[in-house]
Amino acid sequence: MSAGGAAGSAAGRPDFLAAQARAAARDGVLSGRYVLVDGELLREAYGSRRPQGVNVAADAESPGASEDFPGFWTVLVPHEQVALAVSFTTTARHRGGGVLELMARDGDDVRAIWWRGPNNDAAHTIPAGFLWAKNDDYYHGTVEWAELDDVAVSVKL
């Protein structure tokens, strides 16, 4: 876990660690930006920062939920309710030797990215079936959890 300053001490607090554990159980993978609201870590929706608050991912049944696009619901959380903003990165070593950034649970599997940097251009470590993202210089695909070791979660406050 990496963090700095007064905000960094929040990452070691039992209430933050409990919220992190609940978010990991709910989401499967901690990836991207989250906000701490009422003791819960909620995943930010992309492009969600507004003058009125922050949009977070929600269920259709959540109070105040709106459908941003088919099947994707968000709730606007006023800035004054946000106790902390954090960014998570989860990585793991694939059994083929490559380091993957884990992005999201996908059923019983996990969506992941193989970046050139952490793998020292070792193309032979790209998992079978991963596709090249031409303009972004990475490969993406899905792997089974059983193919992963050394899962590490880092947080930036």
PyMOL commands that set and color helices and strands:
alter all, ss='L'
color gray80, all
select helices_A, chain A and resi 5-10+14-27+79-81+117-119+123-125+145-147
alter helices_A, ss='H'
color red, helices_A
select strands_A, chain A and resi 32-37+40-50+53-58+66-69+72-78+82-94+99-106+109-115+131-133+138-144+148-156
alter strands_A, ss='S'
color yellow, strands_A
deselect
rebuild
show_as cartoon
